[in-house]
Amino acid sequence: MTINQKITAGYGATRALAEFVSQAGTVGFDERTMHRARYHTLDTVGALISGAVQGTTEIAVKSVLMTGASGDVPVPGRAERFDLTTAALVSGTAGHGLEVDDGYRDGSVHPGTVIVPAALAAAWYSQCDGDRFLRAVIAGYEVMCRLSAAAHPRARWRGFHNTPATGVFGAAAVWAVIRGFSADQVEHAFGAACSASSGLFTFLNGGEVKRLHAGYGARSGLLAGVLAENGLQGPPGCLESRDGFFHAYAGGDTGEVDYGSMDILSTGSGSPFAITECYIKPHACCRHIHAPIDALQRLMQDNSLSADDIAGIHVGTYKVAAAHDLRSWSGFTEAQMSIPFVLATVARFGRADVDLFSPAQRADAETAEIAGRISVSVDADCDKAYPKTRPATVTLKLTDGRKLECRVDQPYGAPANPLTDEALEAKFLTLSGLVFDEDRSRQIARTLWSLDETSDMRAIVEGMAI
């Protein structure tokens, strides 16, 4: 019997998650779950390091220094040191900066770049061992993923971004595990986190504020944990109560879902733990575009096609993905969110890596011309399948009159279509190589694969900084 199964369904969502978090520091996790914690930590650290030198991170660093931030906590890929919560803010911003971070399909959420930055900062501050660090990561993913699965897609249609909105609870859970909270303390931390939950989808209209979202969740969640540790009393049942999280963010005021009786620990996929159902991104863009990318690549490779052979591309997909039929991509975020831009890029270059979202590429006339041949619509069958799968059907109309079609249900990187450990490490080395040389990158990777053998996380975190 797992820890989740031992927690009775008689608890409301807040207390059930609080009980889980309070036990996560000592319960026995199976090796598959522990491996996934190492696996996702490695992937996320690659995102943190590569994003540490991108523009929005530089703005964030300049801004927090301007407002007086200081301290001793290191940040992967940076030379500066910060206080506990600011380190999490900067690191989370870096990790979400290049759209290469992991995600959880059922909740349309990016847990890694909230949970891992919070855990690294908290582990350094507390000088915990690697085993407790990994337990904190598992608990943070569990809280964030289950909450986002319960809220999705209702929170999305209300304009909320699940990554910071639920990430604040996951980061609070991280602090709670590392500091050894009781269930009552965890519930107080959740109560504080509830009032800090934030994040809107306005980033689809332009700008780079999305990059800060993971950082906001990591910073505010750690602060909520610190407040609870110092005696702050949070409102009980903050998730399911009237005027609580579900009521405000996820349609709890409509009666569509009975959040009061929900078994939160079985919401969404992943048995027994949600981290086992999180995906890895092989392409540097929104995950909703990955199935169309895979389908287009397959059609072009199998039929030896170039962009010149394609007269038109049609994407049929689910409603949430079809909302990314964005026709303006002057900004970095807009380009990575745009189905037409991304598929036009893949048609030209065969890939969707970070370098292909540069200002020059976004202004490229040939890419824009190809994007003009791309159409997107909601496919009823795909929409019915979401979020159990993330399907898309790509239809190519060729210049010779032929039509080719390919449907992808499980994009590459999904648990059902995973990257091997070797492929994951190759991705990490590519990302880390934007900041460190190969020897340093390989050393960091070796250390992260064996985290549960580490007696003091402080040296590990220091070893990722410049």
Secondary structure, DSSP 8 states (H G I E B T S, - for coil): --HHHHS-TTS-HHHHHHHHHHHTTTS---HHHHHHHHHHHHHHHHHHHHHTTSHHHHHHHHHHHHTT---SEE-TT-S-EE-HHHHHHHHHHHHTSSS---EEGGGTB--HHHHHHHHHHHHHHHT--HHHHHHHHHHHHHHHHHHHHHHTTHHHHTTB-HHHHHHHHHHHHHHHHHHT--HHHHHHHHHHHHTT---BGGGGGSSSTHHHHHHHHHHHHHHHHHHHHTT----TTTTTSTTSHHHHHSSTTTTSS-GGG--GGGSSS-SS-GGGGEE--SSSS-GGGHHHHHHHHHHHHHTT--GGGEEEEEEEE-HHHHTT------SHHHHHH-HHHHHHHHHHHS---GGGGSHHHHT-HHHHHHHTTEEEEE-HHHHHHTTTS--EEEEEEETTS-EEEEEESS-TTSTTS---HHHHHHHHHHHHTTTS-HHHHHHHHHHHHTGGG-S-HHHHHHHH--
